[in-house]
Amino acid sequence: SVAGSGFRFPTVATQPNIVSILPVSGLEAGGTPVVITGTDFNLIQNDITRILFGAVPGTGVTYVNTTTINVTSPAGTGVVAIVIDTADHGDRTLPAAYTYI
């Protein structure tokens, strides 16, 4: 707030975001371990329902810490978005993030 003015700055809620993934590509057969790096994952750690590679869920989803989630890629083709799907906090998407080779 600004002293004496009665004005208060609104509070902005922190939202989890995907910043990057490694590796950015993997075999069409799937099975590639992928590390998702981002911010504030602690806010959704108990709320993640699945991680999608395009429309296909990955396996072995593991919350590591506030900036890291691990997942194994499913079989697929082309270039796909990575989506963290949550029950109560909406989706977090990194468009065109993963390429099947």
Number of C-alpha atoms within 10 A of each C-alpha: 9 8 7 6 7 7 9 9 7 7 6 6 6 9 12 19 17 21 12 15 19 14 14 14 18 21 15 16 13 17 15 17 18 20 19 21 18 17 16 16 22 15 14 20 16 11 16 20 15 19 26 20 24 21 12 16 21 23 17 13 19 14 18 14 15 16 17 19 21 21 21 19 27 22 17 19 17 12 17 20 16 25 21 24 19 17 12 10 13 12 15 16 18 17 13 14 19 23 18 18 13
